[in-house]
Structure formats: C-alpha cells, structure tokens
C-alpha cells in the first residue's frame, strides 16, 4: 500500500467514525501519514537531504 492509499483510507475511516477517542487516534495517524508524504515529496524534489550529515 502506498502512503497516498493509506491517507485515503484514513480519511474514509475518519468520515465514518463515531467514537471521539477513535476519531482522535485516526486524526493523529492521518497527520503523521501526511507528514511522511510531505517528507518523501521533499526528498524527491531535492528540497531536503534525508541522509545523516556524517
């Protein structure tokens, strides 16, 4: 599963969840997945270097 697919699944889950605690858990997971995607895209564009400086 790609990160994009994972994000879409989390968004779909978020639309259907009723429990507040579960909603917050999905929101956090969605935020982390979106951050991972942003990092991966920045690495592809050369905007950041993911390798350690040593």
C-alpha positions in Angstrom: 0.0 0.0 0.0 1.3 3.4 -0.9 1.3 6.3 1.5 -1.3 8.0 -0.7 -3.6 5.0 -0.4 -3.1 4.9 3.4 -4.0 8.6 3.6 -7.2 8.0 1.6 -8.1 5.0 3.8 -7.6 7.1 6.9 -9.8 9.9 5.5 -12.6 7.4 4.7 -12.3 5.9 8.2 -12.5 9.4 9.7 -15.8 10.1 7.9 -17.4 7.0 9.4 -16.1 7.0 13.0 -18.4 7.9 15.9 -16.2 7.4 18.9 -14.3 10.5 19.9 -11.2 8.7 21.1 -11.0 6.6 18.0 -11.5 9.8 15.9 -8.6 11.5 17.6 -6.4 8.4 17.1 -7.2 8.4 13.3 -6.6 12.1 13.1 -3.2 11.7 14.7 -2.3 8.8 12.3 -3.5 10.9 9.4 -1.3 13.8 10.4 1.7 11.5 10.7 1.0 9.9 7.3 0.6 13.4 5.7 3.9 14.5 7.2 5.6 11.3 5.9 4.2 12.1 2.4 5.4 15.7 2.6 8.9 14.5 3.6 9.0 11.9 0.8 8.0 14.5 -1.7 10.6 17.0 -0.4 13.3 14.3 -0.7 12.2 13.6 -4.3 12.4 17.3 -5.2 15.8 17.6 -3.6 14.4 20.2 -1.1 15.8 18.2 1.8 18.5 15.5 2.3 17.4 12.6 4.4 20.9 11.2 4.9 22.8 12.0 8.1 25.4 14.7 7.7 28.3 12.4 8.7 
